[in-house]
Amino acid sequence: MRKKDKFRSGIEGYVFGMSFWAVVHAAVLIVLSLFIYPYKMYLSAAMIGAAIVLFAIEQFLIMLARKSINAYLKTLSFCIDSESRRAVVNLPVPSFAASMSGKIVWYNDRFESTLGLKSCIGKPVSEILKDVQITRFAESSAEALYDITFGERDYNVIGHRADPPSDASGLPSVIIFYLIDRTDYNRLNIKFQNEKTVQCIIMIDNYDEALSDMPDSRHRSVTGEIEQALSSWVNEYNGVLLEYEKDKFFAFFEAENFRKIADSKFSVLTDVRNIGNEHKIPVTLSIGVGLGGEGIAQNDDLARVALDMALGRGGDQAVVNDGGAFNFYGAKSGDVEKRTRVKVRVVSHALRDLIDQSDRVIIMGHKRADMDCIGAAAGLYRAVVNRGRKAYVPVNRHNCSAPELIKMFEASPEYDGMFISGEQAEDLYDDNTLVIVVDTHRPSMVENPSLLEMATKNKNVVLIDHHRKGQEFISNLILSYHEPYASSTCEMVVEILQYIQEKERLTKIEATALYAGMFMDTKGFTMRTGVRTFDAASYLRRMGVDTVDVKRMFRSDLKGYVKKSQVVGNAEIYRDLIAISSFRGDKEDSSLIAAQAADELLNINNIEASFVAAITDNKIVVSGRSLGMINVQIVLEKLGGGGHQNIAGAQFENVTIVEVIKNLKEAIDEAVQFD
């Protein structure tokens, strides 16, 4: 039988056939000897001896055949020429070949010695290298790369199909693999990654205001405690601390030690917060971390962006910027109200100049505009009109959370043409149009993203918002007034109006809209309120607001009240502190009922936070509420949402309520530290 025929029938079949016939020959002789034993005892014994000798000779021949076959396979003469064969056999890296059925048909000496394996011929590749998939080569001859670990060594396994020459018809293809040892490189790379420099920029929040009410003699004592806490924290992780201003520091760590800091969730935030509590001053830290950059300069840029993010979210937290991916830690304190109004005065004057330089102004809020959004837009509408410019407010009347306010404006001829569609606003826009975005800083959330994109290209966008800064933020702004301490965007607009207007007054309808927005975002002036909040409310009261009329806007009908009660009654208490409930609602009222039910759940004893999921036909809306101890913003940010520490929300599509609740609980466990 020719070698090609032997290979075609298979190595395993060939060797098995030889072994089989050896056994058959011996068995036949033994059976015959048994038959003649009663007649020719000596002849029978001789036949048995002959059978044994014949069997031994055949086994020896089989062994020689195995060696010959292995030697033949090692030459790979069925698919490559002699020069290539010599190069492959003598490769200084472990190599082997496998048939298309996934069994090893050849390997070199380096493969055997490196992996400590013997007699691999005929064994499935999957038994030795589990991650290697032969099926990848069935229809393609492209090179494949696998990363595997064998014993304590790491290898790159490179494989490609070797087809036989065109004149060797009938011979099958084989897959040739090379094992490249990457252990030393991987260990060196791990060492390199662990020794990379991580930069932190640390800022003491409200430094001047926090110390302003204290005697000068105590300033050094408090700052000394803060610096000592920072120094101890940095030394614990073998870092370096540098003070470059009275309230700002640089800290540098190796990446390996910084991972321990992240695991401890930046314990220094708690240490400094406790110092502030002891001295009864609102002193906290904001930390921006840059890592993953190409060098120290790029990490510095990343750290500065992260610090801006931390400050934009209210401080008392650390933000880690890993090349555009943000992670948040801390944020347990509420936003601290700033008593100085210098910034609002500067912003007001700048906004007034921008309005005067424009032909028209488009005041755009977020999708599903609520009372805070519509109220803020109405206040700015008055400021623009009083400057002698045309103003427009794009809003989707069919998907709006404040239809009462819109109807109130449309009932007055004075506001004819004030509300337009997003498409109409886009048609009105030109290079001399100013766009003011209110109550959101996320480009994807604005009423008309296309309009925003055109305006940002021309740098004709002003931002006024109070939500804590998220990863998505409008870029290329000409003016930004972003204050997360404010109770509402309406509060910020009321303060702007007092500087931008001289003698003009708000109408009763405009004042009512602004007051309603503040009333909604503060839950009846009970949440996130400060001195400036009540100053703004007092100003609106002088403008003629009827508080009873505003209260009527927030009443629900009997059907909604019953639904809200059912949601509260079906709530699950999670971790003894958090209430979670869900319901199926109508498209029109599901978000409102979810928000009201989440507010109601906070009235239950020992409940610090609540989450209510409203199920509609094509999406699930989650409302989160908190009394302050648990940051619902961080929880829902992990699910793609956002908001404030006390009020946040998220939306989901193409998922089930079971999946949403499961993911919500996982986000709670990850974001909240339970005692």
C-alpha positions in Angstrom: 0.0 0.0 0.0 1.4 3.4 -1.0 2.1 6.1 1.7 -0.5 8.4 0.3 -3.1 5.6 0.6 -2.0 4.9 4.1 -2.3 8.6 5.0 -5.7 8.8 3.3 -7.0 5.9 5.3 -5.8 7.6 8.5 -2.9 7.1 10.8 -5.1 5.7 13.5 -6.8 3.2 11.2 -3.4 2.0 9.9 -1.9 1.4 13.3 -5.1 -0.1 14.6 -5.2 -2.5 11.6 -1.7 -3.8 12.3 -2.5 -4.4 15.9 -5.7 -6.1 15.1 -4.1 -8.6 12.7 -1.3 -9.3 15.2 -3.9 -10.4 17.7 -5.9 -12.4 15.1 -2.7 -14.3 14.0 -1.9 -15.2 17.6 -5.4 -16.1 18.4 -5.8 -18.5 15.4 -2.6 -20.3 16.3 -3.7 -20.7 19.9 -7.2 -22.0 18.9 -5.7 -24.5 16.5 -3.3 -25.7 19.2 -6.2 -26.2 21.6 -7.9 -28.4 19.0 -4.9 -30.7 18.4 -3.8 -30.7 22.1 -5.6 -34.1 22.9 -3.9 -35.7 19.9 -0.5 -34.0 19.5 0.4 -32.4 22.9 4.0 -31.5 21.8 2.8 -30.0 18.5 0.2 -28.0 20.4 2.8 -26.6 22.8 5.0 -25.7 19.8 2.2 -23.9 18.2 1.5 -21.9 21.3 5.1 -20.9 21.5 5.1 -20.0 17.9 2.0 -17.8 18.5 3.8 -16.0 21.3 6.9 -15.4 19.2 4.9 -14.3 16.2 2.9 -11.9 18.3 6.1 -10.4 19.8 7.6 -10.0 16.4 4.5 -8.3 15.0 4.4 -5.9 18.0 8.0 -5.0 17.3 7.2 -4.3 13.7 4.2 -2.2 14.8 6.5 -0.1 17.0 8.9 0.3 14.1 5.9 1.3 11.9 4.8 3.9 14.4 8.3 5.4 14.4 8.4 5.3 10.7 5.0 6.9 10.4 5.9 9.6 12.9 9.1 10.3 11.1 7.2 10.5 7.9 4.7 12.9 9.3 7.5 15.0 10.8 8.7 15.6 7.3 5.4 17.1 6.2 6.2 15.9 2.8 2.5 15.8 1.9 2.3 19.6 1.7 5.7 21.3 1.6 9.0 20.9 -0.2 12.2 19.7 1.4 13.7 23.1 2.1 10.5 24.3 3.8 10.2 21.0 5.6 13.7 21.3 7.1 12.8 24.9 8.2 9.6 23.8 9.9 11.0 20.8 11.6 13.9 22.8 13.1 11.9 25.8 14.2 13.1 27.1 17.6 9.5 27.5 18.8 7.0 24.8 19.7 5.0 23.8 16.6 2.5 21.1 15.8 0.1 20.2 13.0 -3.5 19.1 13.2 -5.9 17.4 10.8 -9.1 19.1 9.9 -10.8 16.7 12.3 -8.9 18.3 15.1 -6.4 15.6 15.9 -2.6 16.2 16.2 -0.7 14.6 13.3 2.7 16.0 13.9 4.7 18.0 16.3 8.4 19.0 16.7 10.8 18.2 19.5 10.5 21.7 21.0 6.7 21.3 21.4 7.2 18.0 23.2 10.0 19.3 25.5 8.4 22.7 26.2 4.9 21.5 27.1 6.3 18.3 28.7 4.0 16.1 26.6 4.7 12.7 25.0 2.9 10.6 22.4 0.5 13.3 21.3 -0.1 11.8 17.8 -3.8 11.2 17.3 -4.8 13.2 20.4 -7.5 15.9 20.0 -6.1 19.4 20.1 -8.9 20.4 22.4 -7.6 18.0 25.1 -4.2 19.8 25.2 -5.0 23.4 24.3 -8.7 24.0 25.2 -9.0 27.5 23.7 -7.9 26.5 20.2 -10.9 26.1 17.8 -10.2 24.0 14.7 -13.6 24.9 13.3 -12.3 28.4 12.5 -10.2 26.9 9.7 -13.0 24.9 8.0 -13.9 27.6 5.5 -11.0 30.0 5.7 -7.3 29.9 5.4 -6.8 33.2 7.2 -4.4 33.3 10.1 -5.9 32.9 13.6 -4.4 34.1 16.9 -5.2 32.7 20.4 -3.9 33.7 23.8 -3.5 30.7 26.1 -1.9 29.8 29.4 -0.3 26.4 29.7 1.1 25.6 33.2 2.6 28.9 34.3 3.5 30.1 30.9 1.6 32.4 28.5 1.6 31.8 24.8 0.3 33.4 21.6 -0.8 30.5 19.4 -0.7 31.3 15.7 -2.4 28.9 13.4 -3.0 28.8 9.6 -4.2 26.2 7.2 -1.7 24.6 4.9 -3.2 23.2 1.7 -1.4 20.5 -0.2 0.3 21.3 -3.6 -1.9 21.1 -6.7 -0.1 18.0 -7.9 -0.8 16.1 -4.7 -4.4 15.4 -5.3 -6.3 13.5 -2.7 -4.2 14.7 0.3 -6.0 16.7 3.0 -5.2 20.1 4.4 -3.6 20.4 7.8 -3.5 23.3 10.2 0.0 24.3 11.4 0.3 26.0 14.8 3.2 27.9 16.4 3.4 28.7 20.1 5.1 32.0 20.9 6.1 32.3 24.5 4.8 35.7 25.9 5.4 35.1 29.5 8.3 37.4 30.1 6.7 40.2 27.9 3.4 39.9 29.8 5.1 40.1 33.2 7.1 43.1 32.1 4.0 44.7 30.7 2.2 44.1 34.0 5.1 45.7 35.9 5.0 48.6 33.5 1.3 49.1 33.9 1.6 48.9 37.7 4.3 51.6 37.8 2.4 54.1 35.6 1.9 57.5 37.2 -1.7 58.4 38.2 -2.3 62.1 38.8 -4.9 63.5 41.2 -5.9 67.2 41.6 -7.5 67.8 45.0 -9.5 70.9 45.8 -11.1 71.9 49.2 -14.7 72.8 48.4 -16.0 76.2 49.6 -12.7 76.9 51.3 -13.2 80.7 51.7 -16.9 80.6 52.6 -16.5 77.7 55.0 -13.8 79.5 57.0 -15.3 82.9 56.7 -17.5 82.5 59.8 -14.7 81.2 62.0 -12.2 83.3 63.9 -8.8 83.7 62.2 -7.1 81.9 65.0 -9.0 78.7 64.2 -8.3 78.8 60.4 -4.8 77.3 60.7 -6.1 74.5 63.0 -8.8 73.4 60.6 -6.6 73.6 57.5 -3.9 71.8 59.4 -6.2 68.9 60.2 -7.3 68.7 56.5 -3.7 68.7 55.3 -2.8 66.1 57.9 -5.7 63.9 56.7 -4.5 64.3 53.0 -0.9 63.6 53.9 -1.7 60.5 55.9 -3.9 59.2 53.0 -1.2 59.8 50.4 1.5 58.3 52.5 -0.6 55.2 53.1 -0.5 54.5 49.4 3.1 55.5 48.9 2.2 58.7 46.9 3.5 62.2 46.7 1.5 65.3 47.8 2.2 68.8 46.6 0.3 71.9 47.7 0.2 74.6 44.9 -2.5 76.9 46.3 -4.0 77.3 49.7 -6.9 75.0 48.8 -5.5 73.0 46.0 -3.1 70.0 45.9 -1.4 67.6 43.4 -1.1 63.9 44.4 0.8 61.3 42.4 0.5 57.5 42.8 1.6 54.4 41.1 -1.2 52.6 39.3 -0.9 49.5 41.4 -1.4 51.5 44.6 -4.1 53.6 43.1 -6.2 50.5 42.5 -6.3 50.0 46.2 -7.5 53.6 46.6 -10.3 52.9 44.2 -11.2 49.7 46.1 -11.4 51.8 49.3 -13.7 54.3 47.5 -11.4 57.2 48.4 -11.7 57.0 52.2 -10.1 60.5 52.4 -13.5 62.0 51.3 -15.1 60.7 54.5 -12.1 61.8 56.7 -12.3 65.4 55.5 -16.1 65.4 55.7 -15.9 64.3 59.3 -13.4 67.1 60.1 -16.0 69.5 58.7 -18.7 68.0 60.8 -16.6 68.3 63.9 -16.0 72.0 63.3 -19.6 72.5 62.0 -18.5 73.9 58.7 -19.4 72.5 55.2 -15.9 71.5 54.2 -15.4 68.7 51.7 -13.0 67.6 48.9 -13.3 67.4 45.2 -10.8 65.1 43.5 -10.1 64.8 39.8 -8.0 61.8 38.7 -6.3 61.3 35.3 -5.0 57.9 34.3 -4.5 55.9 31.2 -2.9 58.8 29.2 0.1 58.6 27.1 2.2 60.5 29.6 2.0 62.9 32.6 0.9 65.8 30.4 -2.1 63.9 29.1 -2.9 62.6 32.6 -2.9 66.2 33.8 -5.5 67.2 31.1 -7.6 64.2 32.1 -7.4 65.1 35.8 -8.5 68.7 35.1 -11.5 67.5 33.1 -12.3 65.1 36.0 -12.1 67.9 38.6 -14.4 70.1 36.5 -16.8 67.1 36.4 -16.6 66.7 40.2 -17.2 70.4 40.8 -20.1 70.4 38.3 -21.7 67.6 40.2 -21.6 69.4 43.5 -18.3 68.4 45.0 -17.6 66.0 47.9 -16.6 63.3 45.4 -13.8 61.9 43.3 -14.1 61.5 39.6 -11.7 59.2 37.7 -11.1 60.0 34.1 -9.7 57.0 32.2 -9.4 58.6 28.8 -13.0 59.6 28.5 -14.6 56.9 30.7 -15.7 58.4 34.0 -16.1 56.6 37.4 -17.6 58.4 40.4 -16.9 57.9 44.1 -18.4 59.6 47.1 -21.0 62.4 46.6 -22.6 61.8 50.0 -23.0 65.5 51.0 -25.7 67.7 49.6 -24.7 70.7 47.4 -23.6 73.7 49.4 -25.3 76.9 48.6 -23.0 79.8 47.6 -23.9 83.0 49.3 -22.1 85.3 46.9 -24.0 86.5 43.8 -21.1 87.8 41.9 -21.2 85.1 39.3 -24.9 85.5 38.6 -24.4 89.2 38.1 -21.6 88.6 35.6 -23.6 86.0 33.8 -26.6 88.2 33.6 -24.7 91.1 32.0 -23.0 88.8 29.5 -26.3 87.2 28.6 -27.9 90.7 28.1 -25.1 91.6 25.7 -25.5 88.4 23.7 -29.3 89.0 23.4 -28.7 92.5 22.2 -26.3 91.2 19.5 -28.8 88.6 18.2 -31.7 89.0 15.8 -33.8 86.4 17.6 -33.5 84.0 20.5 -34.6 80.3 20.6 -35.0 79.1 24.2 -34.9 75.3 24.1 -35.4 72.8 27.0 -35.3 69.1 27.2 -37.6 66.4 25.8 -40.8 65.8 27.8 -40.5 69.4 29.1 -41.6 69.7 32.7 -42.6 72.7 34.8 -39.1 73.7 35.6 -38.2 73.6 32.0 -41.2 75.6 30.8 -41.1 78.0 33.7 -37.4 78.9 33.0 -38.1 79.3 29.3 -41.0 81.6 30.1 -38.8 83.8 32.4 -36.1 84.1 29.7 -38.8 84.8 27.1 -39.7 87.9 29.1 -36.1 89.0 29.3 -35.6 88.7 25.5 -38.8 90.4 24.6 -38.0 93.3 26.9 -34.7 93.7 25.0 -36.7 94.2 21.8 -35.8 90.8 20.3 -38.1 88.0 19.1 -38.1 84.8 21.3 -39.4 81.3 20.6 -39.8 78.2 22.8 -39.7 74.9 20.9 -41.8 72.2 22.6 -43.6 69.0 21.7 -47.1 69.5 23.0 -47.9 65.8 22.6 -45.1 64.7 24.8 -45.0 67.3 27.5 -45.1 67.0 31.3 -46.5 70.5 31.8 -49.5 70.9 29.6 -51.3 73.1 32.2 -48.6 75.8 31.8 -48.6 75.7 28.1 -52.4 76.1 28.0 -52.2 79.0 30.4 -49.8 80.9 28.1 -51.7 80.0 24.9 -54.9 81.3 26.4 -53.3 84.8 26.5 -52.9 86.7 23.1 -49.7 88.3 24.4 -47.9 84.9 24.0 -49.2 84.1 20.5 -46.4 82.4 18.6 -44.3 81.8 21.7 -44.4 78.0 21.5 -43.3 76.4 18.2 -42.3 72.9 17.1 -38.7 71.8 17.0 -38.8 71.7 13.2 -40.0 75.3 13.1 -37.2 76.3 15.3 -34.7 74.6 13.1 -36.1 76.5 10.1 -35.9 79.9 11.9 -32.2 79.4 12.9 -29.5 81.4 11.2 -26.0 82.7 12.1 -27.6 85.6 14.0 -29.8 83.4 16.2 -28.9 82.8 19.8 -29.9 79.4 21.3 -30.4 79.2 25.1 -30.6 75.7 26.5 -32.3 75.4 29.9 -32.8 72.6 32.4 -30.4 70.1 30.7 -26.8 69.8 29.7 -27.0 66.6 27.8 -27.0 67.1 24.0 -29.2 64.0 23.4 -31.9 65.3 25.7 -32.6 68.6 24.1 -35.9 69.1 22.2 -34.1 69.4 18.9 -30.6 67.9 18.7 -30.1 69.0 15.1 -30.7 72.6 16.0 -28.3 72.3 18.9 -25.6 70.8 16.6 -25.9 73.7 14.2 -25.7 76.3 17.0 -22.7 74.7 18.7 -20.8 74.8 15.4 -21.4 78.6 15.3 -20.8 78.9 19.0 -24.2 80.5 19.5 -25.3 78.4 22.5 -25.9 79.6 26.1 -26.4 76.9 28.9 -28.4 77.5 32.1 -28.8 74.3 34.1 -28.8 73.0 37.7 -28.5 69.3 37.2 -25.3 67.6 38.4 -22.8 67.2 35.6 -22.9 63.9 33.8 -20.5 62.3 31.2 -22.5 63.8 28.4 -22.2 67.6 28.2 -22.8 70.3 25.6 -19.5 71.5 24.1 -18.4 74.7 22.4 -20.6 77.0 24.6 -20.4 80.7 24.3 -21.7 81.1 27.9 -22.4 78.6 30.6 -24.2 79.1 33.9 -24.2 75.6 35.5 -24.8 75.6 39.3 -25.7 72.2 40.8 -26.4 73.8 44.2 -29.5 75.6 42.8 -32.9 74.1 43.6 -34.1 74.5 40.1 -33.4 76.2 36.8 -36.3 78.5 37.6 -34.4 79.8 40.7 -31.4 80.5 38.5 -33.5 82.4 35.9 -35.2 84.5 38.6 -31.8 85.7 39.9 -30.7 86.4 36.3 -33.9 88.4 35.7 -33.2 90.7 38.7 -29.9 91.7 37.1 -30.8 91.6 33.4 -34.0 93.6 33.7 -33.9 97.2 34.9 -37.5 98.4 35.5 -39.5 95.8 33.6 -41.6 93.4 35.6 -42.7 89.9 35.1 -46.3 89.3 34.2 -48.4 87.2 36.6 -48.5 84.3 34.2 -44.7 84.2 33.9 -44.2 84.6 37.6 -46.6 81.7 38.2 -44.8 79.5 35.7 -41.4 80.2 37.4 -42.9 79.6 40.9 -44.5 76.3 39.7 -41.1 75.1 38.4 -39.5 75.8 41.7 -42.4 74.2 43.6 -42.0 71.0 41.5 -38.3 70.6 41.8 -38.2 71.3 45.6 -41.3 69.1 46.3 -43.2 72.0 47.8 -40.1 73.8 49.1 -39.0 70.9 51.3 -36.1 69.5 49.3 -32.8 71.1 48.1 -33.8 74.6 49.3 -31.6 77.4 50.6 -31.7 81.0 51.4 -31.5 82.0 47.8 -34.4 79.7 46.9 -36.7 81.5 49.3 -35.4 84.9 48.1 -36.4 83.9 44.6 -39.8 82.7 45.7 -40.3 85.9 47.6 -39.5 87.9 44.5 -42.0 86.0 42.5 -44.6 86.5 45.2 -44.2 90.2 44.8 -44.8 89.8 41.1 -48.3 88.5 41.9 -48.0 84.8 42.1 -51.1 83.1 43.6 -49.7 80.1 45.5 -53.1 78.5 45.7 -53.3 78.4 41.9 -49.9 76.8 41.8 -51.0 74.2 44.3 -54.0 73.3 42.1 -51.7 72.5 39.2 -50.2 69.6 41.2 -53.5 67.9 42.1 -54.2 64.5 40.7 -57.5 62.9 39.7 -59.1 60.1 41.7 -57.8 57.4 39.2 -54.2 58.6 39.5 -54.5 58.8 43.3 -55.7 55.2 43.5 -53.0 54.1 41.2 -50.3 55.8 43.3 -51.7 54.2 46.4 -51.5 50.8 44.8 -47.9 51.4 43.8 -47.0 52.4 47.4 -48.8 49.3 48.7 -46.9 46.9 46.4 -43.5 48.3 47.3 -40.6 45.9 48.3 -38.2 47.0 51.0 -34.6 46.3 49.9 -31.7 46.5 52.3 -34.0 47.8 55.0 -33.6 51.3 53.7 -34.8 51.4 50.1 -38.3 51.0 48.7 -38.7 49.5 45.2 -42.0 49.3 43.4 -43.3 49.0 39.8 -46.6 49.2 37.9 -48.0 49.2 34.4 -49.3 52.6 33.5 -50.6 54.6 30.5 -48.2 56.4 28.2 -49.6 59.8 29.3 -49.4 59.5 33.0 -46.9 56.8 33.9 -43.9 59.1 34.5 -46.0 61.5 36.7 -47.4 58.6 38.8 -44.0 57.0 39.2 -42.5 60.3 40.5 -45.4 60.9 42.8 -45.3 57.4 44.2 -41.6 57.6 44.7 -42.1 60.8 46.7 -44.9 59.2 48.7 -42.6 56.2 49.6 -40.2 58.5 51.4 -42.9 59.2 54.0 -42.5 55.7 55.3 -40.4 55.3 58.5 -36.8 54.2 58.0 -37.0 54.6 54.2 -34.1 56.7 52.9 -34.6 56.2 49.2 -37.2 54.9 46.8 -37.3 53.7 43.2 -40.5 53.3 41.1 -40.5 51.7 37.7 -43.4 52.5 35.3 -44.0 50.0 32.5 -45.5 51.2 29.2 -45.8 49.5 25.8 -42.3 50.1 24.6 -40.2 51.4 27.5 -39.7 51.4 31.3 -39.3 54.7 33.2 -37.6 54.7 36.6 -38.0 57.5 39.1 -35.6 57.7 42.1 -36.0 59.8 45.2 -33.8 60.2 48.3 -33.8 62.1 51.6 -30.0 62.7 51.2 -28.3 59.7 52.8 -28.3 57.7 49.6 -27.3 59.3 46.3 -29.9 58.1 43.7 -28.1 60.0 41.0 -25.0 57.7 41.2 -27.3 54.6 41.3 -29.2 55.5 38.2 -26.1 56.8 36.4 -24.9 53.2 36.4 -28.0 52.3 34.5 -27.7 55.2 32.0 -29.8 57.8 33.8 -28.9 60.8 35.8 -30.3 63.7 37.8 -29.5 65.0 41.4 -28.5 63.4 44.6 -32.1 63.5 45.8 -34.0 63.2 42.5 -33.0 61.1 39.5 -34.4 59.1 36.7 -33.7 56.6 33.9 -35.4 55.1 30.9 -35.0 51.6 29.3 -36.2 50.1 26.1 -36.5 46.5 24.9 -36.0 45.1 28.4 -38.3 43.4 30.9 -39.3 44.8 34.3 -37.6 41.7 35.9 -34.3 42.7 34.2 -34.6 46.4 35.2 -35.3 45.5 38.9 -32.4 43.1 38.9 -30.0 45.6 37.4 -31.3 48.3 39.8 -30.5 46.2 42.8 -27.0 45.4 41.5 -26.4 49.2 40.9 -27.6 49.9 44.5 -25.2 47.3 45.9 -22.4 48.7 43.9 -23.0 52.4 44.6 -24.2 52.4 48.2 -22.2 51.4 51.2 -24.4 49.6 53.7 -23.4 49.2 57.4 
